[in-house]
């Protein structure tokens, strides 16, 4: 039976953590509203991994058959030197620590659709709107939306990502919790004139990487340009042309496919620019408001674990709210269970960067030497992190 002290819950964000949380809260009998600033569930995006403990969550949601159909099965990751000469190739599991044949890799939009479908007719979704103000009154939270609507909820959960609006409103400015990991990146798509399918190819010099990633033998590939950036380029965040200029200035080479990647970045209509960063907070809850997913503990894309941790966190938070009559006790139990798991996976960003973006000539040479003996690369640290939490059983759901 759902405790009556927190029956109505507003979730801000409808990416991965938000619909996942909505699913489990609905199963536990809560009345759920999800507000999303976009006009619909966002499709597209590069593939993301579901491995370890997160695969167990997807299984309990009944999503594995659908996700297996969407699985893109990346079979090879290759690395080339500054002149474009092949250094070595390996199975992605040698880096990620994944289990071949068990872990899933699906386009982000396919995962979002799979999470949305079971709750779209059971949970209230409010698109093209966002939270403007939150007033935690102690016994309720009064919310004003950008649309001007005023509503009251028992609890509010921020599932609105790395740059969380909910976190800003309740916990303060992002710079209090943001940890810059020293790189910036641009992601975009471009024509697949490279003959790539089910594979990734990475070019490196110290502190920089250019990547082509094709998950299907179709007419588009994903391009990434990643580079060392000691201080966040705040001026570029406000100016798309400044973003393009900054990225282009970091890749002046006329070798391998660098000129084509830079040209495609210049004209891409789907350019995504950001810094490689994490969120570290002393607590994920304040009063009747809590955070989940990247809003609470972004791991960074270098870890490869953001979506998996979001799935697990949503499951744990919903289960603890269903178990505890007092929301403060529920939030505390959620954090006790999730924080060690989240922090262990955040630590993977350093290991991931060492493989994909070696920072020095010595580190790059060591990585390249390891590629010549791929049997020695096991991904053990990644595997230990992504399986570190055993899912609790929260009992009956409606």
Order of alpha helices (4+ residues) and beta strands (2+ residues): beta-alpha-beta-beta-alpha-alpha-beta-beta-alpha-beta-alpha-beta-beta-beta-beta-beta-alpha-beta-beta-beta-beta-alpha-alpha-alpha-beta-beta-beta-alpha-alpha-alpha-alpha-alpha-alpha
